[in-house]
């Protein structure tokens, strides 16, 4: 495969804010903290540490936001990929309550960053969870009850009769509005956070792939053309880490999701389709998610490939879902179609911890990375600053390698997903 040096063709790359050139690392450097990965996990960690006065260097294999952070649906969704009751049953009430209390913090961090550093990323409030049936509505009512108990009061159930206020489709029987959610241009958020790090004295090197990590009292990140020695090193490569730290890659599976954007629609049509301006995701196991962009395109995502590879026809996979939702778009062009990988864990919960006393890692947000990465970056910064109680809640959760090894973990996981999809189709 040819080495990637720039962004894939996507709507986000085509509409990205200008960014300064950031050359590759050459030679040897020394810093307080070296961060591997220029996505949300790495940027959040680096920015929190730079604000605390640490000298930070970020090493990015391609470009800032090249991976999932610059390709996702742009939705600020609170919570995790497993609900409170599942987390409580698996880890106990104390851990579940601690995790719940932190679960809204990632979105708050994003809003703070956008305001503090004047990041132009089309931030808009409101995320909506849409239900197809009574069972999904009961699940949303339970979510509202749990979240309100944790202090989140800006939640509102919608009946079928109120759905036209949100979206112009007959698919859903109701849903839940989270006004503490929202949506953004994800690549521009990443670029804005990178600029904030640099204004605070941090350095970012692009096209700088880390090939191995040397551990010790002062760990070293070894790149293709240089080395960075640091007091602390944080590994944030996620689905794009490859084999730089092999024991981490066995705990995640690279999964791809697909997104398309239509041609620019008229302001009137965009308002008819989604009058509230909220982003929306449905409640299915293999879900669809969509929203209007700032320039009135429908951005529509869904589909999962568990091998992490790109499907041969992204538009062919998603277009039937678009027409099922909005039949009157049948003559509208698709201007952009792309795929991106995120890191899935077996537990579907984030995986963070320490490899040594001086090497930390963040990975496996399992589809909730926009908000969760920002939270986990703060927790790692706290732990490095000798405030590790919140970090330890996540680090104490046991994480397991996928069954079946490299050969069978993809088909086994795909089989499990098929099981849940069939249950939904049968209404059980």
Secondary structure, 3 states (H helix, E strand, C coil): CCCCCCCCCCHHHHCCCCCCCCCCCCEEEEEEEEEECCCHHHHHHHHHHHHCCCCEEEECCCCCCCCHHHCCCCEECCCCCCCHHHHHHHHCHHHHHHHHHHCCHHHHHHHHHHHHCCCCCCCEEEEEEEECCHHHHHHHHHHHHHHHHCCCCCEEEEEHHHHHHCCCCCCCCEEEEEEEEEECCHHHHHHHHHHHHHHCCCEEECCCCEEEEECCCCCEEEECCEEEEEEEEEECCHHHCCCCCHHHHCCCEEEEEEEEEECCCCHHHHHHHCCCCCEEEECCCCCCEEEECCCCCEEEEEEEECCCCCCCCHHHHHHHHHHHHCHHHCCCCEEEEEEEEEEECCCCCCEEEEEECCEEEEECCCCCHHHHHHHHHHHHHHHHCCCCHHHHHHHCCCCCCCCCHHHHHHHHHHHHHHHHHHHHHHCC
